[in-house]
Structures are given as structure tokens and as C-alpha cells.
Amino acid sequence: MKTIRPGDKIYHIFHMSNRGIVQEIYEVPVTHSSTGGVFTKMRRVKFLSLLDGKIYDMKLQDVVKDNT
């Protein structure tokens, strides 16, 4: 997995034509889970879509860095 930073071009794994530029990467606290153990923070990313000009907020695990 490649490191994603602000300014990188990424795309969504379920909608690959929706490419965009990363604006922000942040963490959200997790408050519940179906399993025991320590909770980790969920990482999310906001990116500006080149397809329609909107800002999308998605889980970091659902996006891939674009190498083009």
C-alpha cells in the first residue's frame, strides 16, 4: 500500500472514474465494535473530484493512489 498525502491524486476502488486530489487526511475516534480489544482511530480522506468538482469524504481504506 502506498502512502497517501495531501496533493496526491487518488481514486475510489468502487468508482474508479472518480479521481481527485487529496485535500485532507484526518482520524475519527471509533466508539463501538463487535469484537473486544483496543479501539483504533479510523482514518478518513477528503478529496476534490476531477469528475464533478465536489469534495468527497471517504475511508482511507476505500481509496487507492493513482500512479499516472
Chimera marker file (.cmm) of the C-alpha trace (Angstrom):
<marker_set name="trace">
<marker id="1" x="0.000" y="0.000" z="0.000" r="1" g="1" b="0" radius="0.5"/>
<marker id="2" x="1.356" y="3.405" z="-0.940" r="1" g="1" b="0" radius="0.5"/>
<marker id="3" x="1.360" y="6.359" z="1.430" r="1" g="1" b="0" radius="0.5"/>
<marker id="4" x="-1.296" y="8.942" z="0.581" r="1" g="1" b="0" radius="0.5"/>
<marker id="5" x="-0.544" y="12.592" z="1.324" r="1" g="1" b="0" radius="0.5"/>
<marker id="6" x="-2.326" y="15.907" z="0.645" r="1" g="1" b="0" radius="0.5"/>
<marker id="7" x="-1.841" y="16.848" z="-3.011" r="1" g="1" b="0" radius="0.5"/>
<marker id="8" x="-1.732" y="13.246" z="-4.272" r="1" g="1" b="0" radius="0.5"/>
<marker id="9" x="-4.124" y="12.029" z="-6.969" r="1" g="1" b="0" radius="0.5"/>
<marker id="10" x="-6.370" y="9.159" z="-5.804" r="1" g="1" b="0" radius="0.5"/>
<marker id="11" x="-9.418" y="7.221" z="-6.967" r="1" g="1" b="0" radius="0.5"/>
<marker id="12" x="-12.193" y="5.285" z="-5.228" r="1" g="1" b="0" radius="0.5"/>
<marker id="13" x="-11.931" y="1.495" z="-5.516" r="1" g="1" b="0" radius="0.5"/>
<marker id="14" x="-15.657" y="1.049" z="-6.276" r="1" g="1" b="0" radius="0.5"/>
<marker id="15" x="-15.961" y="4.015" z="-8.696" r="1" g="1" b="0" radius="0.5"/>
<marker id="16" x="-12.613" y="4.191" z="-10.474" r="1" g="1" b="0" radius="0.5"/>
<marker id="17" x="-13.535" y="7.062" z="-12.799" r="1" g="1" b="0" radius="0.5"/>
<marker id="18" x="-13.983" y="9.318" z="-9.749" r="1" g="1" b="0" radius="0.5"/>
<marker id="19" x="-10.398" y="10.545" z="-9.443" r="1" g="1" b="0" radius="0.5"/>
<marker id="20" x="-9.372" y="13.531" z="-7.382" r="1" g="1" b="0" radius="0.5"/>
<marker id="21" x="-6.760" y="15.483" z="-5.463" r="1" g="1" b="0" radius="0.5"/>
<marker id="22" x="-6.376" y="14.863" z="-1.712" r="1" g="1" b="0" radius="0.5"/>
<marker id="23" x="-7.300" y="17.910" z="0.380" r="1" g="1" b="0" radius="0.5"/>
<marker id="24" x="-7.106" y="16.497" z="3.923" r="1" g="1" b="0" radius="0.5"/>
<marker id="25" x="-6.415" y="13.274" z="5.822" r="1" g="1" b="0" radius="0.5"/>
<marker id="26" x="-7.774" y="13.017" z="9.364" r="1" g="1" b="0" radius="0.5"/>
<marker id="27" x="-8.657" y="10.495" z="12.072" r="1" g="1" b="0" radius="0.5"/>
<marker id="28" x="-12.041" y="9.844" z="13.687" r="1" g="1" b="0" radius="0.5"/>
<marker id="29" x="-12.387" y="8.083" z="17.055" r="1" g="1" b="0" radius="0.5"/>
<marker id="30" x="-14.187" y="4.725" z="16.978" r="1" g="1" b="0" radius="0.5"/>
<marker id="31" x="-16.763" y="4.343" z="19.760" r="1" g="1" b="0" radius="0.5"/>
<marker id="32" x="-18.062" y="0.779" z="19.307" r="1" g="1" b="0" radius="0.5"/>
<marker id="33" x="-17.114" y="-2.540" z="17.785" r="1" g="1" b="0" radius="0.5"/>
<marker id="34" x="-18.417" y="-6.100" z="17.556" r="1" g="1" b="0" radius="0.5"/>
<marker id="35" x="-15.172" y="-7.506" z="18.969" r="1" g="1" b="0" radius="0.5"/>
<marker id="36" x="-13.230" y="-6.854" z="22.152" r="1" g="1" b="0" radius="0.5"/>
<marker id="37" x="-9.913" y="-5.087" z="22.397" r="1" g="1" b="0" radius="0.5"/>
<marker id="38" x="-8.457" y="-1.651" z="21.973" r="1" g="1" b="0" radius="0.5"/>
<marker id="39" x="-10.172" y="0.762" z="19.591" r="1" g="1" b="0" radius="0.5"/>
<marker id="40" x="-8.026" y="2.377" z="16.910" r="1" g="1" b="0" radius="0.5"/>
<marker id="41" x="-8.865" y="5.600" z="15.152" r="1" g="1" b="0" radius="0.5"/>
<marker id="42" x="-10.430" y="5.383" z="11.697" r="1" g="1" b="0" radius="0.5"/>
<marker id="43" x="-8.519" y="7.336" z="9.044" r="1" g="1" b="0" radius="0.5"/>
<marker id="44" x="-10.574" y="9.301" z="6.517" r="1" g="1" b="0" radius="0.5"/>
<marker id="45" x="-9.663" y="11.364" z="3.463" r="1" g="1" b="0" radius="0.5"/>
<marker id="46" x="-11.295" y="14.364" z="1.782" r="1" g="1" b="0" radius="0.5"/>
<marker id="47" x="-10.582" y="14.835" z="-1.905" r="1" g="1" b="0" radius="0.5"/>
<marker id="48" x="-11.674" y="17.206" z="-4.649" r="1" g="1" b="0" radius="0.5"/>
<marker id="49" x="-13.161" y="15.184" z="-7.500" r="1" g="1" b="0" radius="0.5"/>
<marker id="50" x="-11.927" y="15.874" z="-11.023" r="1" g="1" b="0" radius="0.5"/>
<marker id="51" x="-15.127" y="14.246" z="-12.345" r="1" g="1" b="0" radius="0.5"/>
<marker id="52" x="-17.723" y="16.671" z="-10.942" r="1" g="1" b="0" radius="0.5"/>
<marker id="53" x="-15.839" y="19.212" z="-8.784" r="1" g="1" b="0" radius="0.5"/>
<marker id="54" x="-17.348" y="18.059" z="-5.457" r="1" g="1" b="0" radius="0.5"/>
<marker id="55" x="-15.441" y="17.280" z="-2.270" r="1" g="1" b="0" radius="0.5"/>
<marker id="56" x="-15.873" y="13.660" z="-1.148" r="1" g="1" b="0" radius="0.5"/>
<marker id="57" x="-15.187" y="12.258" z="2.326" r="1" g="1" b="0" radius="0.5"/>
<marker id="58" x="-14.280" y="8.536" z="2.360" r="1" g="1" b="0" radius="0.5"/>
<marker id="59" x="-12.469" y="5.943" z="4.425" r="1" g="1" b="0" radius="0.5"/>
<marker id="60" x="-8.784" y="5.802" z="3.597" r="1" g="1" b="0" radius="0.5"/>
<marker id="61" x="-9.029" y="2.042" z="3.012" r="1" g="1" b="0" radius="0.5"/>
<marker id="62" x="-11.511" y="2.671" z="0.141" r="1" g="1" b="0" radius="0.5"/>
<marker id="63" x="-9.171" y="4.796" z="-1.985" r="1" g="1" b="0" radius="0.5"/>
<marker id="64" x="-6.030" y="3.982" z="-3.989" r="1" g="1" b="0" radius="0.5"/>
<marker id="65" x="-3.189" y="6.273" z="-5.017" r="1" g="1" b="0" radius="0.5"/>
<marker id="66" x="-3.159" y="6.963" z="-8.759" r="1" g="1" b="0" radius="0.5"/>
<marker id="67" x="0.241" y="6.442" z="-10.374" r="1" g="1" b="0" radius="0.5"/>
<marker id="68" x="-0.494" y="8.401" z="-13.558" r="1" g="1" b="0" radius="0.5"/>
<link id1="1" id2="2" r="1" g="1" b="0" radius="0.2"/>
<link id1="2" id2="3" r="1" g="1" b="0" radius="0.2"/>
<link id1="3" id2="4" r="1" g="1" b="0" radius="0.2"/>
<link id1="4" id2="5" r="1" g="1" b="0" radius="0.2"/>
<link id1="5" id2="6" r="1" g="1" b="0" radius="0.2"/>
<link id1="6" id2="7" r="1" g="1" b="0" radius="0.2"/>
<link id1="7" id2="8" r="1" g="1" b="0" radius="0.2"/>
<link id1="8" id2="9" r="1" g="1" b="0" radius="0.2"/>
<link id1="9" id2="10" r="1" g="1" b="0" radius="0.2"/>
<link id1="10" id2="11" r="1" g="1" b="0" radius="0.2"/>
<link id1="11" id2="12" r="1" g="1" b="0" radius="0.2"/>
<link id1="12" id2="13" r="1" g="1" b="0" radius="0.2"/>
<link id1="13" id2="14" r="1" g="1" b="0" radius="0.2"/>
<link id1="14" id2="15" r="1" g="1" b="0" radius="0.2"/>
<link id1="15" id2="16" r="1" g="1" b="0" radius="0.2"/>
<link id1="16" id2="17" r="1" g="1" b="0" radius="0.2"/>
<link id1="17" id2="18" r="1" g="1" b="0" radius="0.2"/>
<link id1="18" id2="19" r="1" g="1" b="0" radius="0.2"/>
<link id1="19" id2="20" r="1" g="1" b="0" radius="0.2"/>
<link id1="20" id2="21" r="1" g="1" b="0" radius="0.2"/>
<link id1="21" id2="22" r="1" g="1" b="0" radius="0.2"/>
<link id1="22" id2="23" r="1" g="1" b="0" radius="0.2"/>
<link id1="23" id2="24" r="1" g="1" b="0" radius="0.2"/>
<link id1="24" id2="25" r="1" g="1" b="0" radius="0.2"/>
<link id1="25" id2="26" r="1" g="1" b="0" radius="0.2"/>
<link id1="26" id2="27" r="1" g="1" b="0" radius="0.2"/>
<link id1="27" id2="28" r="1" g="1" b="0" radius="0.2"/>
<link id1="28" id2="29" r="1" g="1" b="0" radius="0.2"/>
<link id1="29" id2="30" r="1" g="1" b="0" radius="0.2"/>
<link id1="30" id2="31" r="1" g="1" b="0" radius="0.2"/>
<link id1="31" id2="32" r="1" g="1" b="0" radius="0.2"/>
<link id1="32" id2="33" r="1" g="1" b="0" radius="0.2"/>
<link id1="33" id2="34" r="1" g="1" b="0" radius="0.2"/>
<link id1="34" id2="35" r="1" g="1" b="0" radius="0.2"/>
<link id1="35" id2="36" r="1" g="1" b="0" radius="0.2"/>
<link id1="36" id2="37" r="1" g="1" b="0" radius="0.2"/>
<link id1="37" id2="38" r="1" g="1" b="0" radius="0.2"/>
<link id1="38" id2="39" r="1" g="1" b="0" radius="0.2"/>
<link id1="39" id2="40" r="1" g="1" b="0" radius="0.2"/>
<link id1="40" id2="41" r="1" g="1" b="0" radius="0.2"/>
<link id1="41" id2="42" r="1" g="1" b="0" radius="0.2"/>
<link id1="42" id2="43" r="1" g="1" b="0" radius="0.2"/>
<link id1="43" id2="44" r="1" g="1" b="0" radius="0.2"/>
<link id1="44" id2="45" r="1" g="1" b="0" radius="0.2"/>
<link id1="45" id2="46" r="1" g="1" b="0" radius="0.2"/>
<link id1="46" id2="47" r="1" g="1" b="0" radius="0.2"/>
<link id1="47" id2="48" r="1" g="1" b="0" radius="0.2"/>
<link id1="48" id2="49" r="1" g="1" b="0" radius="0.2"/>
<link id1="49" id2="50" r="1" g="1" b="0" radius="0.2"/>
<link id1="50" id2="51" r="1" g="1" b="0" radius="0.2"/>
<link id1="51" id2="52" r="1" g="1" b="0" radius="0.2"/>
<link id1="52" id2="53" r="1" g="1" b="0" radius="0.2"/>
<link id1="53" id2="54" r="1" g="1" b="0" radius="0.2"/>
<link id1="54" id2="55" r="1" g="1" b="0" radius="0.2"/>
<link id1="55" id2="56" r="1" g="1" b="0" radius="0.2"/>
<link id1="56" id2="57" r="1" g="1" b="0" radius="0.2"/>
<link id1="57" id2="58" r="1" g="1" b="0" radius="0.2"/>
<link id1="58" id2="59" r="1" g="1" b="0" radius="0.2"/>
<link id1="59" id2="60" r="1" g="1" b="0" radius="0.2"/>
<link id1="60" id2="61" r="1" g="1" b="0" radius="0.2"/>
<link id1="61" id2="62" r="1" g="1" b="0" radius="0.2"/>
<link id1="62" id2="63" r="1" g="1" b="0" radius="0.2"/>
<link id1="63" id2="64" r="1" g="1" b="0" radius="0.2"/>
<link id1="64" id2="65" r="1" g="1" b="0" radius="0.2"/>
<link id1="65" id2="66" r="1" g="1" b="0" radius="0.2"/>
<link id1="66" id2="67" r="1" g="1" b="0" radius="0.2"/>
<link id1="67" id2="68" r="1" g="1" b="0" radius="0.2"/>
</marker_set>
